[in-house]
Structure formats: structure tokens, C-alpha cells
Amino acid sequence: MSDSQEKGFTFLEMLLVMAIVLLITSLLPLFLDVRLLKYENVNGFHHIEWEIFVQQLKKELNESKQWKKSGTTLYLEKFTGEQVSFALYQSSIRRQVNGTGNETALQFVENVTYILANRGIFLRVTSSDGKTYEAFISRLF
């Protein structure tokens, strides 16, 4: 028999090290400045709000058989017969169905322009902080 003095980690020591590493890793985000979650604009809308508004308008447009505009109001007539409108009201764009309701689709808006095309709508929105956002929203079919 040989008396070997091999040095190494035991299973218990490995578990202890893993627990410490996991604890430090889980606390790491608390010490970092996470800029993605910070809301920078107080007087204007955030770019995520803009993306959500464009996606909502795209969904409404795909469910519509025809659309028209009147000034700063966009009217979408759905296949079900409902009329959905997106109108500039004070400093926000509100969505109404058949002239009822008051759902805020986008806030901190100074001006909105809709340019109708055969296969979609060109949208230009100026926020209250002076930035201009543009998108072309097309139909899938």
C-alpha cells in the first residue's frame, strides 16, 4: 500500500464554490447601471412606445378592407363593419371604435400626418420634444 497525499477538491468544496459563484452572479445586475430599463424621455415618448404603436396600427390595417383620412384622423373600416379611428386629441393619438371609447395609442404627440397609398399608409409623427418618427405600414395581402 502506498501512502499518497494527492491534493484536490472534494465534492463538498466544489458545491461551496459553485454556491458562492452563483450568489455573486445573481447579485451582479444590482451593481450595474442597466440603461435598457431607464426611461430617458420625460417630455416625449420612448422608442418602445413608438414600436408598439406601429405594430398596433399594422394589425388594424391588416384587419381592414379600406381606409381614409381626414386631417389628423385615420379611419379604418374593418371586414366586420366596425370603424376604427386614430385621431390626434390634445397631445396624444387616441383610438376609438365606432366613435366610442378613448384608448390612448401614443402620447406626447405634437403632430401626426397620414399619407395614404395603395398598399399601405405612410405615417409621420412629431413628438412633443421635436423629434420626427416615420414608418410605412403595409398590408400583408
PLY file of the C-alpha trace (Angstrom):
ply
format ascii 1.0
element vertex 141
property float x
property float y
property float z
element edge 140
property int vertex1
property int vertex2
end_header
0.00 0.00 0.00
1.18 3.40 -0.80
0.51 6.43 1.28
-0.35 9.01 -1.39
-1.05 12.58 -0.45
-2.98 13.58 -3.56
-4.31 17.07 -3.38
-7.59 18.04 -4.98
-11.06 19.33 -4.32
-13.70 17.30 -2.60
-17.29 17.28 -3.76
-18.32 19.43 -0.78
-15.73 22.05 -1.62
-16.92 22.16 -5.23
-20.52 22.68 -4.11
-19.44 25.51 -1.82
-17.51 27.22 -4.62
-20.48 26.85 -7.01
-22.83 28.36 -4.42
-20.56 31.38 -3.96
-20.18 31.90 -7.73
-23.96 31.68 -8.25
-24.60 34.12 -5.42
-22.17 36.68 -6.84
-23.55 36.20 -10.35
-27.12 36.71 -9.19
-26.23 39.94 -7.38
-24.20 41.35 -10.28
-27.13 43.10 -12.09
-27.89 45.06 -8.92
-24.48 46.69 -9.10
-24.56 47.52 -12.80
-26.26 50.51 -14.37
-28.86 48.95 -16.65
-29.58 51.58 -19.30
-32.13 49.50 -21.20
-34.66 49.81 -18.39
-34.13 53.52 -17.87
-36.79 55.84 -19.24
-34.88 58.79 -20.68
-37.60 60.96 -22.20
-39.86 62.84 -19.85
-41.35 65.23 -22.44
-41.54 62.76 -25.32
-42.40 59.16 -25.95
-39.95 56.29 -25.74
-38.91 54.38 -28.87
-40.57 51.23 -27.49
-43.91 53.08 -27.35
-43.41 54.04 -31.00
-42.73 50.42 -31.99
-45.84 49.22 -30.14
-47.98 51.89 -31.82
-46.68 50.93 -35.29
-47.36 47.24 -34.61
-50.89 48.00 -33.40
-51.58 50.10 -36.48
-50.20 47.33 -38.72
-52.54 44.82 -37.09
-55.53 47.15 -37.52
-54.62 47.80 -41.15
-54.44 44.06 -41.93
-57.94 43.63 -40.47
-59.36 46.49 -42.58
-60.90 46.44 -46.03
-60.47 50.16 -46.68
-59.02 53.25 -45.07
-59.32 57.00 -45.40
-58.08 60.11 -43.62
-59.48 63.44 -42.62
-56.91 65.90 -41.33
-55.12 64.27 -38.40
-57.59 61.39 -38.17
-57.22 57.99 -39.82
-60.35 55.88 -40.36
-60.11 52.12 -40.90
-63.19 50.15 -41.91
-62.88 46.54 -40.80
-64.31 43.50 -42.55
-66.68 43.13 -39.57
-68.23 46.55 -40.28
-66.58 48.33 -37.34
-64.91 51.66 -37.95
-61.68 52.24 -36.04
-60.23 55.73 -35.88
-56.84 57.03 -34.78
-57.18 60.75 -34.04
-54.89 63.40 -32.62
-56.56 64.55 -29.42
-54.73 67.20 -27.39
-51.21 65.71 -27.08
-51.99 62.07 -27.78
-53.26 59.79 -30.51
-56.39 58.07 -29.35
-58.08 55.00 -30.78
-61.85 54.75 -30.97
-64.13 52.01 -32.27
-67.37 53.23 -33.89
-66.81 56.66 -32.34
-66.83 55.36 -28.77
-64.10 54.76 -26.25
-60.92 56.65 -25.57
-57.87 54.38 -25.77
-54.54 56.22 -25.80
-52.39 54.70 -28.53
-49.47 57.15 -28.31
-48.89 60.12 -26.04
-46.67 63.24 -26.13
-47.54 63.86 -29.79
-47.38 67.31 -31.33
-48.43 66.45 -34.89
-49.37 63.41 -36.98
-49.58 63.03 -40.76
-51.04 60.12 -42.69
-50.26 59.68 -46.41
-52.45 57.00 -47.96
-51.01 54.65 -50.55
-52.47 51.75 -52.48
-50.82 49.04 -50.35
-50.43 50.90 -47.04
-50.04 54.09 -45.09
-47.05 56.36 -44.64
-47.04 57.66 -41.07
-45.13 60.68 -39.76
-45.36 61.66 -36.10
-43.68 64.62 -34.43
-43.27 64.17 -30.69
-43.56 66.99 -28.17
-39.76 67.12 -27.82
-39.46 67.91 -31.56
-38.26 64.53 -32.87
-39.87 63.14 -36.02
-40.68 59.44 -36.40
-41.67 57.88 -39.71
-42.92 54.46 -40.78
-44.55 52.85 -43.79
-47.21 50.38 -42.74
-48.19 47.98 -45.49
-50.84 45.31 -45.77
-49.87 41.69 -45.98
-52.50 40.89 -48.61
0 1
1 2
2 3
3 4
4 5
5 6
6 7
7 8
8 9
9 10
10 11
11 12
12 13
13 14
14 15
15 16
16 17
17 18
18 19
19 20
20 21
21 22
22 23
23 24
24 25
25 26
26 27
27 28
28 29
29 30
30 31
31 32
32 33
33 34
34 35
35 36
36 37
37 38
38 39
39 40
40 41
41 42
42 43
43 44
44 45
45 46
46 47
47 48
48 49
49 50
50 51
51 52
52 53
53 54
54 55
55 56
56 57
57 58
58 59
59 60
60 61
61 62
62 63
63 64
64 65
65 66
66 67
67 68
68 69
69 70
70 71
71 72
72 73
73 74
74 75
75 76
76 77
77 78
78 79
79 80
80 81
81 82
82 83
83 84
84 85
85 86
86 87
87 88
88 89
89 90
90 91
91 92
92 93
93 94
94 95
95 96
96 97
97 98
98 99
99 100
100 101
101 102
102 103
103 104
104 105
105 106
106 107
107 108
108 109
109 110
110 111
111 112
112 113
113 114
114 115
115 116
116 117
117 118
118 119
119 120
120 121
121 122
122 123
123 124
124 125
125 126
126 127
127 128
128 129
129 130
130 131
131 132
132 133
133 134
134 135
135 136
136 137
137 138
138 139
139 140
